[in-house]
Amino acid sequence: MHRQMRAILMLILVTALSVSAHVGSSDVFFEGDAGPYHIYVTVRVPQVIPGIAEIQVRSASNDLEKIEIVPMRLSGAGSDFPPTPDVAERSKQDPQFFTGSLWLMESGALKVRVSAEGSKGKGELAVPVPAFAQRTLPMERSLGGLLGFLMVFLAAGLVFIAGAASREGNLEPGETVSPAKTRRARMVMAITAVVVLGILFLGKAWWGAEATNYKRGVNFFKPPEAETHLENANRLVIRAKGQDPEWSKEVEMKDVIPDHHHLMHLFLISTPGMDRLWHLHPERAEGGAFVEDLPNMPAGHYEVFADIVDKAGFPWTLVGQIDLPEISGQALAGDDSIWTGAPLARQANHASVAQLADGGRIVWEKGSGPLAANAAMVFKFKVEDKDGNPAKDLEPYMGMAGHAEFVSSDMSVFAHIHPAGSASMAALELANGVPKGEEAIPGDHAMPGGMPIPELPSSEVSFPYGFPKPGEYRIFVQIKRAGQVETGVFDAHVQ
């Protein structure tokens, strides 16, 4: 009965808002420490808002006894006053696995606070959740027919009840209905019918206005367009344009906040082969545009993905395409990087080893089983030097042990993932207490909420993530060794 009621509520709330943090990849994956407990959190974002998010928590050890979860706003009003938390259910088959459900009642930058309790005491962390819906769900015909029948039945019932009350409400015992009372009853019924029809009309108008607002929200939160053009031979200018006219007013480029020490992370991927990747960091210019002086680039068609985080902590990925002539530009510097290699391989050629320029390599410890869609996984990679030994010269790359980009062959999925998961550093800092606009400094301290920032990464790096759908993917794993950014590339077939 509970499932049926929940399904009915979900169908009644058919209108929803749709957003894009990572393109085509809506679920949130996180790895971190809730006090003394190392946990993996997956948030399955509902397809409609309001809707029910499914929360999965796995503990790395067996000393965790209780998990409580509660949704909150990421920042601002409501971010410090949580409602009563829900207790996640512990699996009987796997005592290190907990599941729970939470209603997400609004769109925007939210967080799920996870409180852990066990033999080592208590701890908590907050996982940022960009609340969004992927689509608007239509009402089932059977449910629509049932509700329509009930509406007609209740409306007709009100009319006949009003008539009966007027005609027979004041009759004395044994008294018969007079023609005058019959005429009055008919008049009351007519007036009641007009009132009921008016109420239904106003209700339909209200519902239509709400539906229009939600449809506007769908357009508002769709992936914004990256409008790009070249000026001065090699300077790329990027402007953001939402699919709703009000988007640029509410998400102003002049107010975006730093994420991994940069206001924008720009990815240019050559198509159709996906055989070149540039990871660049444009600077903000007058009027909210971003500009990047491009390095040497061959002529070609490029897919554009540009990550930003707005002032509320909500991540956006701008998407676009551009045809570039051959560019004679400047040398790469700082955190900028380039990778070139073979086109996307077919399933039979998928390898688990990526060679690096200095003779070293990155090895994907992926196991022997097939890769499945909609399954939370931890992607583990180890870095070896040219002699096959664990690399000892890794450095933090923009405050993290590494970065990874998961991109589908049809460009419908793009996800920029970190060792802590799919959330942006800026949102994690807001969720766990670092003031907006400030950034945790590698080697200086660990972020509140269990997101440690290492001084020197080990020779291994991992990324929690789950493929959103079957297909062919290319995974770009980026690390920094001896001051040089290096990229290992792996192809994946997902069933």
Salt bridges, closest charged atoms under 4 A:
ASP27 OD2 - ARG44 NH1 2.78
GLU31 OE2 - HIS38 NE2 2.71
ASP33 OD1 - HIS38 ND1 2.61
ASP63 OD2 - LYS120 NZ 3.25
GLU68 OE2 - LYS66 NZ 3.32
ASP94 OD2 - ARG58 NH1 2.61
GLU106 OE2 - ARG73 NE 2.97
GLU124 OE1 - ARG113 NE 4.00
GLU168 OE2 - ARG167 NE 3.27
GLU175 OE2 - LYS181 NZ 3.73
GLU227 OE2 - LYS241 NZ 4.00
GLU231 OE1 - HIS229 NE2 3.93
ASP244 OD2 - ARG216 NH2 3.33
GLU246 OE2 - LYS249 NZ 3.94
GLU250 OE2 - ARG216 NH2 4.00
GLU252 OE1 - LYS254 NZ 3.23
ASP255 OD1 - LYS254 NZ 3.55
ASP255 OD2 - LYS311 NZ 3.94
ASP259 OD1 - HIS260 NE2 3.92
ASP275 OD1 - ARG276 NH1 3.97
ASP293 OD1 - ARG235 NE 2.79
GLU303 OE2 - HIS301 NE2 3.98
ASP307 OD2 - HIS416 ND1 3.07
ASP323 OD1 - HIS301 ND1 2.69
ASP335 OD2 - HIS262 NE2 2.77
ASP336 OD1 - HIS281 ND1 2.76
ASP358 OD2 - ARG481 NH1 3.09
GLU365 OE2 - LYS382 NZ 3.94
GLU384 OE1 - ARG361 NE 2.64
GLU384 OE2 - LYS382 NZ 3.82
ASP393 OD1 - ARG481 NE 3.02
GLU405 OE2 - HIS416 NE2 3.88
ASP410 OD2 - LYS469 NZ 3.44
GLU439 OE1 - HIS261 ND1 3.14
ASP444 OD2 - HIS445 ND1 3.06
GLU472 OE1 - HIS350 NE2 3.34
GLU472 OE2 - HIS493 ND1 2.53
GLU486 OE1 - ARG481 NH1 3.06
ASP491 OD1 - ARG474 NE 2.71
